[in-house]
């Protein structure tokens, strides 16, 4: 099992570290469930973002292009047009499951709507994601107060990992420093802090490798 937790979708910037993860035959399933409700709210608005020519679509294709992944081998699960059965089949057919960035709590809600949790947890290929798609791979993740979330809070994710936390998009903000301190104190577990667009983690069979600029904080004692 390999999990990739990145800060941003710029995986092509880390070609050397990730090139053994993908090939021309790799099939990728994008689980695009992290969208904002007031931005994507029906099939038409979803298509504008994740459909062919949309920013989310182009971003994905360009990210995988250096690795030789073919465009026709990248599929998106569409919250508005896929059924539970068609979504599950896309997941089963994929070598890589990729969670997009956005709102992790809403992504988790939508994964549950499609009854995909158990199937995702059974996936024996690569699980990857950036930003929201990174933290959702933790059984519990935290979010600090920002433009999207009014208060600090802990949230339920997918239980791939329960022995560490991840703080994404670090930019030396006081709110982020307080968030890190709070997690260390309240949960007594290691916090990996990814600097914006500069790195992430690869976890292979429980062994964590740091890529790029990531700070590591261990609880005292």
C-alpha positions as a Markdown table, in Angstrom:
| # | Residue | x | y | z |
|---|---|---|---|---|
| 1 | Unk | 0.0 | 0.0 | 0.0 |
| 2 | Unk | 1.3 | 3.4 | -0.9 |
| 3 | Unk | -0.3 | 6.7 | 0.2 |
| 4 | Unk | 0.7 | 10.1 | -1.1 |
| 5 | Unk | -0.2 | 13.2 | 0.8 |
| 6 | Unk | 0.7 | 16.4 | -0.9 |
| 7 | Unk | 0.2 | 20.1 | -0.2 |
| 8 | Unk | -0.8 | 21.1 | -3.7 |
| 9 | Unk | -1.5 | 19.3 | -7.1 |
| 10 | Unk | 2.0 | 20.1 | -8.4 |
| 11 | Unk | 3.2 | 16.5 | -8.3 |
| 12 | Unk | 5.1 | 17.0 | -11.5 |
| 13 | Unk | 7.5 | 19.2 | -9.6 |
| 14 | Unk | 8.6 | 16.1 | -7.7 |
| 15 | Unk | 9.1 | 13.9 | -10.7 |
| 16 | Unk | 12.2 | 12.1 | -9.5 |
| 17 | Unk | 10.6 | 11.1 | -6.2 |
| 18 | Unk | 7.3 | 10.0 | -7.7 |
| 19 | Unk | 8.3 | 8.5 | -11.1 |
| 20 | Unk | 8.2 | 4.9 | -9.9 |
| 21 | Unk | 4.6 | 5.3 | -8.8 |
| 22 | Unk | 3.1 | 5.8 | -12.3 |
| 23 | Unk | 3.5 | 4.5 | -15.9 |
| 24 | Unk | 1.8 | 4.8 | -19.3 |
| 25 | Unk | -0.6 | 2.0 | -18.2 |
| 26 | Unk | -1.6 | 3.6 | -14.9 |
| 27 | Unk | -5.3 | 4.1 | -14.5 |
| 28 | Unk | -6.3 | 7.1 | -12.3 |
| 29 | Unk | -9.7 | 7.7 | -10.7 |
| 30 | Unk | -10.2 | 11.3 | -9.5 |
| 31 | Unk | -12.7 | 11.4 | -6.6 |
| 32 | Unk | -13.7 | 15.0 | -7.2 |
| 33 | Unk | -16.0 | 15.4 | -4.2 |
| 34 | Unk | -14.3 | 18.3 | -2.3 |
| 35 | Unk | -16.0 | 21.2 | -4.2 |
| 36 | Unk | -17.7 | 24.2 | -2.6 |
| 37 | Unk | -21.5 | 24.0 | -2.5 |
| 38 | Unk | -22.0 | 27.6 | -3.7 |
| 39 | Unk | -19.5 | 27.1 | -6.6 |
| 40 | Unk | -20.4 | 23.6 | -7.9 |
| 41 | Unk | -24.0 | 22.8 | -7.3 |
| 42 | Unk | -25.3 | 20.8 | -10.3 |
| 43 | Unk | -24.0 | 18.8 | -13.3 |
| 44 | Unk | -23.4 | 21.9 | -15.4 |
| 45 | Unk | -21.3 | 23.7 | -12.8 |
| 46 | Unk | -19.4 | 20.5 | -12.0 |
| 47 | Unk | -18.6 | 20.1 | -15.7 |
| 48 | Unk | -17.2 | 23.6 | -15.9 |
| 49 | Unk | -14.6 | 22.7 | -13.2 |
| 50 | Unk | -13.9 | 19.0 | -13.8 |
| 51 | Unk | -15.1 | 18.4 | -17.3 |
| 52 | Unk | -12.8 | 18.5 | -20.3 |
| 53 | Unk | -11.4 | 22.0 | -20.5 |
| 54 | Unk | -12.2 | 22.9 | -16.9 |
| 55 | Unk | -9.5 | 24.1 | -14.6 |
| 56 | Unk | -9.7 | 21.0 | -12.4 |
| 57 | Unk | -9.5 | 18.7 | -15.5 |
| 58 | Unk | -6.6 | 20.5 | -17.1 |
| 59 | Unk | -4.7 | 20.7 | -13.8 |
| 60 | Unk | -5.0 | 16.9 | -13.4 |
| 61 | Unk | -3.9 | 16.0 | -16.9 |
| 62 | Unk | -0.9 | 18.4 | -16.8 |
| 63 | Unk | 0.1 | 17.0 | -13.4 |
| 64 | Unk | 0.3 | 13.4 | -14.7 |
| 65 | Unk | 1.6 | 14.1 | -18.2 |
| 66 | Unk | 5.3 | 14.1 | -17.3 |
| 67 | Unk | 4.9 | 10.6 | -15.8 |
| 68 | Unk | 3.4 | 9.3 | -19.1 |
| 69 | Unk | -0.1 | 8.7 | -17.8 |
| 70 | Unk | -2.5 | 8.8 | -20.7 |
| 71 | Unk | -5.4 | 11.2 | -20.6 |
| 72 | Unk | -7.8 | 8.5 | -21.6 |
| 73 | Unk | -6.7 | 6.5 | -18.5 |
| 74 | Unk | -7.9 | 9.3 | -16.1 |
| 75 | Unk | -11.5 | 9.3 | -15.1 |
| 76 | Unk | -13.5 | 11.5 | -12.7 |
| 77 | Unk | -16.2 | 10.4 | -10.4 |
| 78 | Unk | -19.0 | 12.9 | -11.0 |
| 79 | Unk | -21.2 | 13.5 | -7.9 |
| 80 | Unk | -24.1 | 14.6 | -10.0 |
| 81 | Unk | -24.2 | 12.1 | -12.9 |
| 82 | Unk | -22.6 | 8.9 | -11.6 |
| 83 | Unk | -24.6 | 6.3 | -9.7 |
| 84 | Unk | -23.3 | 4.4 | -6.7 |
| 85 | Unk | -22.7 | 1.5 | -9.0 |
| 86 | Unk | -20.8 | 3.4 | -11.7 |
| 87 | Unk | -18.7 | 5.3 | -9.1 |
| 88 | Unk | -17.8 | 2.0 | -7.5 |
| 89 | Unk | -16.8 | 0.5 | -10.8 |
| 90 | Unk | -14.5 | 3.5 | -11.5 |
| 91 | Unk | -12.8 | 2.9 | -8.2 |
| 92 | Unk | -12.4 | -0.8 | -8.7 |
| 93 | Unk | -10.9 | -0.3 | -12.2 |
| 94 | Unk | -8.3 | 2.2 | -11.0 |
| 95 | Unk | -4.6 | 1.7 | -10.0 |
| 96 | Unk | -4.6 | 5.2 | -8.3 |
| 97 | Unk | -7.4 | 6.9 | -6.3 |
| 98 | Unk | -6.8 | 10.6 | -6.2 |
| 99 | Unk | -8.7 | 13.0 | -3.8 |
| 100 | Unk | -8.9 | 16.6 | -5.0 |
| 101 | Unk | -8.3 | 19.7 | -2.8 |
| 102 | Unk | -11.1 | 21.8 | -1.4 |
| 103 | Unk | -13.4 | 21.0 | 1.6 |
| 104 | Unk | -12.4 | 17.7 | 3.3 |
| 105 | Unk | -15.5 | 17.5 | 5.4 |
| 106 | Unk | -17.8 | 17.9 | 2.5 |
| 107 | Unk | -15.7 | 15.4 | 0.5 |
| 108 | Unk | -16.2 | 12.9 | 3.3 |
| 109 | Unk | -20.0 | 13.5 | 3.3 |
| 110 | Unk | -20.1 | 12.8 | -0.4 |
| 111 | Unk | -18.0 | 9.7 | -0.2 |
| 112 | Unk | -20.5 | 8.4 | 2.4 |
| 113 | Unk | -23.4 | 9.4 | 0.1 |
| 114 | Unk | -21.9 | 7.0 | -2.5 |
| 115 | Unk | -21.2 | 4.3 | 0.0 |
| 116 | Unk | -17.5 | 4.3 | -1.1 |
| 117 | Unk | -15.7 | 4.2 | 2.3 |
| 118 | Unk | -15.3 | 0.5 | 2.5 |
| 119 | Unk | -14.3 | 0.1 | -1.1 |
| 120 | Unk | -11.7 | 2.9 | -0.9 |
| 121 | Unk | -10.2 | 1.3 | 2.2 |
| 122 | Unk | -9.9 | -2.0 | 0.4 |
| 123 | Unk | -8.0 | -0.5 | -2.5 |
| 124 | Unk | -4.6 | -2.1 | -2.9 |
| 125 | Unk | -3.0 | 0.4 | -5.3 |
| 126 | Unk | -2.0 | 4.0 | -4.7 |
| 127 | Unk | -4.1 | 6.4 | -2.6 |
| 128 | Unk | -3.2 | 10.0 | -3.1 |
| 129 | Unk | -4.5 | 13.5 | -2.6 |
| 130 | Unk | -3.5 | 17.1 | -2.1 |
| 131 | Unk | -4.7 | 19.6 | 0.6 |
| 132 | Unk | -8.1 | 18.3 | 1.6 |
| 133 | Unk | -7.3 | 15.2 | -0.3 |
| 134 | Unk | -4.2 | 14.7 | 1.9 |
| 135 | Unk | -5.8 | 15.2 | 5.3 |
| 136 | Unk | -8.8 | 13.1 | 4.5 |
| 137 | Unk | -6.5 | 10.1 | 4.5 |
| 138 | Unk | -6.2 | 10.4 | 8.3 |
| 139 | Unk | -8.7 | 8.8 | 10.6 |
| 140 | Unk | -8.9 | 12.2 | 12.3 |
| 141 | Unk | -7.7 | 15.5 | 10.9 |
| 142 | Unk | -7.7 | 19.0 | 12.2 |
| 143 | Unk | -8.4 | 22.4 | 10.5 |
| 144 | Unk | -7.5 | 25.8 | 11.8 |
| 145 | Unk | -9.7 | 28.9 | 11.5 |
| 146 | Unk | -9.5 | 30.4 | 8.0 |
| 147 | Unk | -11.8 | 31.7 | 5.3 |
| 148 | Unk | -13.6 | 28.3 | 5.1 |
| 149 | Unk | -13.8 | 27.3 | 8.7 |
| 150 | Unk | -14.7 | 29.7 | 11.5 |
| 151 | Unk | -13.2 | 27.6 | 14.4 |
| 152 | Unk | -10.5 | 25.1 | 15.0 |
| 153 | Unk | -11.9 | 21.6 | 14.9 |
| 154 | Unk | -11.2 | 17.9 | 14.5 |
| 155 | Unk | -13.0 | 15.9 | 11.8 |
| 156 | Unk | -13.5 | 12.3 | 10.7 |
| 157 | Unk | -11.5 | 11.1 | 7.7 |
| 158 | Unk | -10.7 | 7.8 | 6.1 |
| 159 | Unk | -8.8 | 5.6 | 8.6 |
| 160 | Unk | -5.6 | 4.9 | 6.7 |
| 161 | Unk | -3.5 | 6.5 | 9.5 |
| 162 | Unk | -4.2 | 7.3 | 13.1 |
| 163 | Unk | -0.7 | 7.9 | 14.5 |
| 164 | Unk | 0.0 | 11.4 | 13.0 |
| 165 | Unk | -1.6 | 14.6 | 11.8 |
| 166 | Unk | -0.9 | 16.9 | 8.8 |
| 167 | Unk | -1.0 | 20.6 | 8.7 |
| 168 | Unk | -1.2 | 21.8 | 5.1 |
| 169 | Unk | -0.4 | 25.1 | 3.4 |
| 170 | Unk | 1.9 | 26.4 | 6.1 |
| 171 | Unk | 2.7 | 30.1 | 5.7 |
| 172 | Unk | 3.9 | 31.1 | 9.2 |
| 173 | Unk | 0.5 | 32.3 | 10.3 |
| 174 | Unk | -0.1 | 32.6 | 14.0 |
| 175 | Unk | -3.3 | 30.6 | 13.6 |
| 176 | Unk | -1.4 | 27.8 | 12.1 |
| 177 | Unk | 1.3 | 27.8 | 14.9 |
| 178 | Unk | -1.5 | 27.7 | 17.5 |
| 179 | Unk | -3.2 | 24.9 | 15.6 |
| 180 | Unk | 0.0 | 22.8 | 15.6 |
| 181 | Unk | 0.6 | 23.4 | 19.3 |
| 182 | Unk | -3.0 | 22.5 | 20.1 |
| 183 | Unk | -2.8 | 19.2 | 18.3 |
| 184 | Unk | 0.5 | 18.3 | 19.9 |
| 185 | Unk | -0.9 | 19.0 | 23.3 |
| 186 | Unk | -4.4 | 17.5 | 22.9 |
| 187 | Unk | -3.6 | 14.5 | 20.8 |
| 188 | Unk | 0.0 | 13.8 | 21.7 |
| 189 | Unk | 1.0 | 12.7 | 18.2 |
| 190 | Unk | 3.5 | 13.9 | 15.6 |
| 191 | Unk | 2.4 | 16.7 | 13.2 |
| 192 | Unk | 3.8 | 16.9 | 9.7 |
| 193 | Unk | 3.6 | 20.5 | 8.4 |
| 194 | Unk | 3.7 | 20.9 | 4.6 |
| 195 | Unk | 4.7 | 24.3 | 3.3 |
| 196 | Unk | 2.5 | 25.7 | 0.5 |
| 197 | Unk | 3.2 | 24.0 | -2.8 |
| 198 | Unk | 6.6 | 22.8 | -1.6 |
| 199 | Unk | 6.2 | 19.2 | -0.5 |
| 200 | Unk | 4.4 | 16.3 | 1.1 |
| 201 | Unk | 4.6 | 12.7 | 2.3 |
| 202 | Unk | 4.9 | 9.3 | 0.8 |
| 203 | Unk | 3.9 | 6.4 | 3.0 |
| 204 | Unk | 4.8 | 3.0 | 1.8 |
| 205 | Unk | 3.7 | 0.1 | 4.0 |
| 206 | Unk | 3.8 | 2.4 | 7.1 |
| 207 | Unk | 7.2 | 3.9 | 6.3 |
| 208 | Unk | 7.1 | 7.7 | 5.9 |
| 209 | Unk | 9.3 | 9.5 | 3.4 |
| 210 | Unk | 9.3 | 13.3 | 3.4 |
| 211 | Unk | 9.4 | 15.1 | 0.0 |
| 212 | Unk | 10.3 | 18.8 | -0.3 |
| 213 | Unk | 9.8 | 21.3 | 2.5 |
| 214 | Unk | 8.0 | 19.6 | 5.4 |
| 215 | Unk | 8.5 | 20.4 | 9.1 |
| 216 | Unk | 8.1 | 17.7 | 11.7 |
| 217 | Unk | 6.9 | 18.3 | 15.2 |
| 218 | Unk | 6.9 | 15.7 | 17.9 |
| 219 | Unk | 4.9 | 15.9 | 21.2 |
| 220 | Unk | 7.0 | 16.5 | 24.2 |
| 221 | Unk | 7.7 | 13.6 | 26.4 |
